[in-house]
């Protein structure tokens, strides 16, 4: 899909961050928008930013962890717009906790959004993309879907899961040759509110020595703006890439992921001990 003009794009997590940046960039390119988020205030702000550009913009409060809600939204998007060509399964949350300290409730909360939200969005929209005759599914993984990090086991599990799920989907779509394709996105540090809004357990302090604030530190090292990330993601769609590394730090993670596993894991252990003053 090398031209977004006149197409219809659905975006989850459109109330802020990468989702909002994607919506604004697509609106500039003449794409009609169906936006969703659970943050109704942020979502309304995104709608205002996208209106007045000659495109139709609809919005809905949708919890992507709720399969029935996502399926109903997908049907509503087609009813409102007549078709849908792109789905960006972008909604995501963060959780910091050791495996021992992490509660099942927190684990299920994150997986419901970061993994099942992607599955729900993919399965709900895929029949509509086929019916449109052309389409693209964009599923948000992470550099933490390439390399595992202590205190991020739930996030790692979800993002590795998205990667495997979307890789398998791409093979099936290639075999089917139905006019629909997909891309897995691996962003590095993007300057969004995901770290600030994360659920953070005190067990994380064992890896920081209590000397740092993960949300503050994330914003210090995040290298890419949501706007730049959005442009890179759309370029990946235009080029029909199977996997896209977003930001210079993502390329570093990709290199690390190719090292022998003992090498990178032992390096992380040394770094964590040094950071904690042990």
N, C-alpha and C positions, 0 to 999 in steps of 0.2 A: 504494500500500500504506500505509494509514493506521493499521494496527494490527499490531504485531509479536508480539503474544501468540499462542503456539502455532505460530508460523512456525519454520522451520529456516534458520539463517544459517551460511554457510561464510565463514571469514576467513583470508586468508593474512597472514603477518607478524604473527601474534597473540601472539608472545612478548614484545612490548614496545610502547611508544609508542602511536600511534593504534590499531593493531590490538588491543592489550590493552584500551585504553579503550573501543573499540567492543564488545568481547566482554563487558566488565563492564556497560556500559550496556544492552546487549541482554538480558543475563541478568536484570537488574532489571525488564525489560519483559516477561519471560516467554517469551523466544525460546530455542529449543533451539540448541545451538552445535556446529559442526564446526570445529575450530581447527587451523591448521598453521603451522609455522615450521621453519627449519633449526636454530634455537637450542633444543635440547631442554630445557635448564634453564629458560630464560625461558618456554617454552611450558608446562612443568609448573607453574610458578608461576601463570600465567594461569588454568590449569584449576582450581587450588585456589581462586583468587579468585572463580571463577564458580560453583563447586559449592555445594550447599546452598541453592539458590534455587528448587528445584522444577522445574529444567529439565535435560534430558539434555545432557551435555557429552562430546564425543569429541575426540581429538587425534591428530595424525600428523605425523611429521617429513617435510616435503615441500620439495624444491628446485623452486621455480616455474620455473626455467630448463629443467627436464627435462619435456618434453611428456608422455612416457609416465607419469611419476610423478604429474603433475597429473591426467591422465585416469583413472588408477587410483584416485586419491584421490576424485575426483568420484563414481565408481561406488560406492566404499566408503561415502561419505557417505549416498547414497540407500539402500544396503543396511542401514546402521546406523540411519538415522532414518526411512526410509520415503518421504522426499521431501526436496527442498531448495527454498527460496523466494528466498534472497538469496545472492549471492556478492560479497564485498568483496575485490577484487584490490588489496591494500594493500601487499604486501611491496615493499621498495625499499632501494637502497643509494646511496651518493654517491661521486663521484670528482672530485678537483680536479687539473687539469693543462691546460697549453696544448695546442692541437692538434698542434703540432710535437713536443712532448715526450711526449705520451700514447702508450702502447703499444697495439698492436692487441689484445693479451690483456686489458688493462684495459677497453678500449672494449667488447669482446665480453662481458666479465664483467658490466658494467653493463647493457648492452642485453639480455642474457639474462634478467636479473631484472626490470628496470624496464619494458621494453617487451614482450619475449616472454612474460614471466610473466603480464602482463595478457592478452595474446592467448590463451595457453594456458588461463588460468582462464575467460575468456569462452567460448571454443569448447567446453571440456570440460563446463561447467555449463549452457550455454544449452539443450541438448535436455532436460535434467532440469527446468529452470525451466518450459519449455513444457509438459512432461508434468504438472507440478504445477498448471497452470492459471492461476497467477499468479506473478510473480517480478520481481526487480529486480537489475540488474548495476550495481555501483558500482566505477568504475575510477579509480585514484588518479593524477592528473597532478600539477601543481604550478604555482605562480606562474612557475616557470621553463619552463612550457609556454605562457606568455603573452609573456614577454620573455626575450631571450637575454642571457647574462652571460658575460664572458670567464673562461676556465679551467673553464667548465661546459658545454662543447660536447657531451659525451657525455650528460650529464644533460638538457640542453636537447633534444637529438635524441630521446631516449626519451620525455620528457614532452610535447613537441609531437606526437610520434607517437601517444601515448595519446589525446591530445585529438582528433586527426583520426580515429583509428580509432573512438573512442566516438561522435563526432558522426555518422559514417556509420552506425554500428550503430543509433543512435537513430532515424534516418530510416527504416532498413529495418524496425525493430520497429514504428514508427508505421504504416507502409504495411501491414504484416502484421496488425496489431491482434490479437495472439495472447495478450494478457494479461501480456506481459513488457515491461519498460521498462529504461532505463539512465540513469545520471547520471555526468558527469565531475566530479571533485573537484579543485579548485585550492587547496591549502593554502598559506598564507604561512608565516611562521616559527613552527613548532610545537616546543615544548620536548621533543624526543626525542633519542635517541642517534645519529641518522643522521649528523650531522656528526662526532661523536666517533669513530665507527666507519668513517669515510670513508677511501678510499685517496687519499693526498695527495702529489702530486709536488712536488719542489723548485721547479719552474717557476712555481708559484703565487706565490713570493716576489717575482717581478718586478712583481706587481700590488699587493703589500703593503709593499714595501720591507723585507721581513724583520721588520717591526715588530709583526706581529700573529699570533695563533694562530686560524686559521679556525674551529675547533671551539669555542674559548672565546668568540670574538666572536659566533658564531651564537647561543649561549645567552644572550648579553647582549641581543641585539636581538629574539630570538624573543618574540612577543607573546601567544601563545595556548597554553594547556595542552592536552595530549592529550584530557583529559576534556571540555573545552569544545568542542574540534574534533569529537569523537565526537557530541556532542549536535547540533551544527550539521549534520553529515553526515546524521544520521538525520532531522532536520527536512527536509533537501533530498529525501530519499527519500519521506517522507510527502507532500510537496508535488509530487512527481514532477518536480522541476526538471531541466532539461537540463544545467545547469552550476551548480556551487556554489563561491563564493569563501569560503574559510574563514579568518577573522581579518581585522582591520581593515587590515593591510598588504596583504592580497590585493586589496582594493578599490583601493588605490593602484597596485599593479601593473597592474590592469585598466585604469585610466585612462591609465597610461603606455603601455600596449600600443596604445591608440587614437590616440596622437600620431603625426605623420609620423615614419617610421623614422629619418631623419637626425637629428631632434631628440633622440630618446632615446638613440640610439647615440653621438652626439657628447657628450652629457651624461655617459654612462658612461665614455667615454674620458677626459674631463676629471677626473672623480672618481677614476679609477684612477691617473692620473698624479699627482694631488694626494696621494693616499694613499701612493704610492711615493716621494714627495718629488722628483718630476721636473717 
